[in-house]
Amino acid sequence: MPPVRGVRGPIGTVRYRNPALLAAAVAIIAPLLAACGELTQSTQQPVADNARQIQDLFMPILWISAIIFVLVQGALIYSVIRYRRRSESDPIPVQVHGDTRLEALWTVAPAVIVVVVAVMTFRTMAVQAEAPPPDALKVVVEGHQWWWKVVYPDLGIETANEIYVPIDRAIDVSVESDDVIHSFWFPQIAGKIDAIPGRTNRTLFTVEKIGRYQGQCAEFCGFAHAQMKMLLFAVTEADFESWTAAMKSTPAPQGLAQQGAEIFNTFISPTTGRGCFICHTVDGTSAQGTLGPSLTALGSRSTLGAALIDNTTENLTAWIRNPADIKPGVLMPVVGLDDDQIAAVVAYLQSLR
Ligand code: CUA
């Protein structure tokens, strides 16, 4: 037998005999650990009342189920072992059926459990169905293949994929869709709400903790469904005020950004017939396209492509050059700008902040 080597880890020493097996284990576990970054999509770490109410319902039901599982499996395993046929010559046991007490017990007990779970569930549903308070912030979120339009109707603000909300204030979200069925889901904040064409669904939550949270479309909606992500920034009321002010100001582009603004607002590629302004809006400019996400204040967003990649010069350049390289299936086409034009448009978009 080869010598046993060990690896000291957070839960003690892991012993292994086979380096290949260890390598395989590392290959499987490492990506899982790498996924445990700052952003989590775990319902087990709620940061808002809505998600906490669901968690507070889920845990007791989980425990009830766990106890039933252990009792039933325990009785089963015990019986299989205790009453197994020990030898070929064992006679067939006496055949019985019907025991009124037992029948009553296993009819009444599940009924009681179901009633208890139902009452707990209805109570949570009633709490979540309450009308929003008068000072709630209204946000309309509309699913598109494959990004999220975000409108603050009372503030006259439209953005995309990144939602800003103040903490400790009720957020009254209307969830809609422009094309197919999507599902609006921030696991740490609230339960899933379907985005259905021609219908408005509602969800209400109050975020309690400042932070940056990740959401994800939770209904298969076509090719790039898995890459239909979004972010929610929960900030102080003061930070929210400055964000809304920034969203409403239109900075005057200078230098290269000025050239980029002209390309963005007027250029149509002679080879493809496409241009930025045909699909995108930048508030306060002549670009008022509605097919793609609003790019108002794009320079202040932290991500691109529906929270897919960081908003850096390199990524924005690569995105404009060929979005499908980064997000296969994306509906944004190659516009047909040359490298100098792309550099100017990037400078312009980054100046919007
Ligand atoms: Cu939108 Cu899945």
Residues whose N, C-alpha, C, O or C-beta is under 5 A from the ligand:
A	BS01	CUA	I181 H182 S183 C217 A218 E219 F220 C221 H225 M228
